[in-house]
């Protein structure tokens, strides 16, 4: 892929902008998954904030609101990234930075996640993600979201390398009380099943292999695969 930068000076300008907004840490590198990620504060999730107060929801014990995510330095960087999403050069800078990383970084993995913390803040935010993915067709993007009002519109305009995967709101306790989203409404989904509950897969579903793989994705790339209807994660 050719660099999106027109000159070395422009490259430096974008990198300085990125460092300014994220305290020197522009992309995340989650230990579980391959590739890079982009995260913002989970405390500002809109639907997630409602679900966090609902017993039995997938957000009740949100992993992104505990552990290393709450360290002051991490929170500062995530708030800076959130501010960066509102910058007029956000799309251009992201495309430039990722294309440069793909071209120059040894071992670059072409799989990217929006967001390992946080969620879509607005339709404009979602459209920016679509524009980034469309500009980088050789990178696969995964956008897990609970922002149902935005997801359907974004999914309709998403390029083939962007999987908009909508998360079901409640942890599944058994196959009778599971209130899953319909396939017609959202073609790519995820759900969380409770520990100890033996769940049978339906057509188009796959289990996340991480619990049996030292907590890591390993060779699995199902989350990014638009041909996979639903990912079934175990509660953690």
Secondary structure, 3 states (H helix, E strand, C coil): CCCCCCCHHHHHHHHHHHHHHHCCCCCECCCCCCCEEECCCHHHCHHHHHHHCCCCECCCCCHHHCHHHHCHHHHHHHHHHHHHHCCCCHHHHHHHHHHHHHHHCCCCCCEEEECCCCCCCCHHHHHHHHHHHHHCCCCEEEEEECCHHHHHHHHHHCCCCEEEEEECCECECCCCCCCCCCCCCCCCEEEEECCCCCCCCCCCEEECCHHHCCCCCCCCCHHHCCCCCEEEEECC
